[in-house]
């Protein structure tokens, strides 16, 4: 995965999942054949799930212990700290 900067455009989108003004990033093509538009959860909300329900649950604490496991302690150079962000 990587970051690709693309120009943003305000459009009026009308589909079965959403209707309204949105700002979208525009690319000449996608790396997946026959994909023309990617509609994210932030626009379509719960309508992108097959049953119309959100299957994810936000929790306050991580499900795994915080800290270095045995492998990370033995090979600290292989597991640098990092952060994934969205612009």
Secondary structure, DSSP 8 states (H G I E B T S, - for coil): ------EEEEEEEESSS-EEEEEEEE-S--SSTT------HHHHGGGGSTTSS------SS-SS-SS--HHHHH-GGGS--------
